[in-house]
């Protein structure tokens, strides 16, 4: 009877581990989709904003590339959090684990 209970407990914990891993995989996939889409968007957005002015004949082609370069330079500097989100999350999880370990050791 005891082995059956232990087997059920092991199976239950293994299912939880597998479910947790699936949730982590989904979160990592969604994060990768977001960061990839974001990196492509910042390349297309400045050209799509300035292109109507170029086609209307109000600005020269060089202005389009200059505005694109300036936009990308500024946005790249402001995009540190989006581009480094995974690294920041791993760092945050590590500090949380360390804090929990310290609390556990302090109270035991």
C-alpha positions as CSV (number, residue, x, y, z in Angstrom):
1,X,0.0,0.0,0.0
2,X,2.8,2.4,0.9
3,X,4.6,1.8,-2.5
4,X,1.3,2.6,-4.3
5,X,0.9,5.9,-2.5
6,X,4.6,6.8,-3.2
7,X,4.1,5.9,-6.9
8,X,1.0,8.1,-7.1
9,X,2.9,10.9,-5.4
10,X,5.8,10.6,-7.8
11,X,3.5,10.5,-10.8
12,X,1.6,13.5,-9.5
13,X,4.9,15.5,-9.0
14,X,6.2,14.4,-12.4
15,X,3.0,15.6,-14.1
16,X,3.4,19.0,-12.3
17,X,7.0,19.2,-13.6
18,X,5.9,18.4,-17.1
19,X,3.1,20.9,-17.0
20,X,5.5,23.6,-15.6
21,X,8.0,22.9,-18.4
22,X,5.2,23.2,-21.0
23,X,4.2,26.6,-19.5
24,X,7.8,27.7,-19.6
25,X,8.2,26.6,-23.2
26,X,5.0,28.6,-24.2
27,X,6.3,31.7,-22.3
28,X,9.7,31.4,-24.0
29,X,8.1,31.0,-27.4
30,X,5.8,34.0,-26.9
31,X,8.8,36.1,-25.7
32,X,10.8,35.1,-28.8
33,X,7.9,36.0,-31.1
34,X,7.5,39.4,-29.4
35,X,11.2,40.2,-29.5
36,X,11.6,39.1,-33.1
37,X,8.5,41.1,-34.2
38,X,9.8,44.1,-32.3
39,X,13.2,43.9,-34.0
40,X,11.6,43.8,-37.4
41,X,9.1,46.5,-36.6
42,X,11.8,49.0,-35.6
43,X,13.4,48.5,-39.1
44,X,10.1,49.0,-41.0
45,X,8.4,51.7,-39.0
46,X,10.6,54.7,-39.8
47,X,10.6,54.0,-43.6
48,X,6.8,53.6,-43.6
49,X,6.4,56.9,-41.7
50,X,8.7,58.9,-44.1
51,X,7.8,57.1,-47.4
52,X,4.7,59.1,-48.1
53,X,6.7,62.3,-47.9
54,X,9.2,60.8,-50.3
55,X,6.6,59.7,-52.8
56,X,4.9,63.1,-52.6
57,X,8.2,64.6,-53.7
58,X,8.6,66.6,-50.5
59,X,11.9,65.0,-49.4
60,X,14.9,63.4,-51.1
61,X,15.8,59.7,-50.9
62,X,18.8,60.5,-48.6
63,X,16.4,62.0,-46.0
64,X,14.6,58.7,-45.9
65,X,17.8,56.8,-45.0
66,X,18.9,59.5,-42.6
67,X,15.6,59.4,-40.7
68,X,15.6,55.6,-40.7
69,X,19.2,55.6,-39.2
70,X,18.3,58.3,-36.6
71,X,15.1,56.5,-35.6
72,X,16.9,53.2,-35.3
73,X,19.7,54.7,-33.3
74,X,17.4,56.3,-30.7
75,X,15.1,53.4,-30.5
76,X,17.9,50.8,-30.1
77,X,19.1,52.8,-27.1
78,X,15.7,52.9,-25.6
79,X,15.0,49.2,-26.3
80,X,17.5,47.8,-23.8
81,X,14.7,46.2,-21.7
82,X,13.0,44.5,-24.6
83,X,16.2,43.2,-26.1
84,X,17.6,42.0,-22.7
85,X,14.3,40.8,-21.2
86,X,15.3,37.2,-21.1
87,X,18.6,37.9,-19.4
88,X,16.9,40.3,-16.9
89,X,14.3,37.6,-16.1
90,X,17.0,35.0,-15.5
91,X,18.9,37.4,-13.2
92,X,15.7,38.2,-11.3
93,X,14.9,34.5,-10.9
94,X,18.4,33.8,-9.6
95,X,18.2,36.6,-7.1
96,X,14.8,35.3,-5.9
97,X,16.1,31.8,-5.5
98,X,19.1,33.2,-3.5
99,X,16.7,35.2,-1.3
100,X,14.5,32.3,-0.7
101,X,17.4,30.1,0.2
102,X,18.7,32.7,2.7
103,X,15.2,33.0,4.3
104,X,15.0,29.2,4.5
105,X,18.5,28.9,6.1
106,X,17.7,31.8,8.5
107,X,14.5,30.2,9.8
108,X,15.8,26.6,10.1
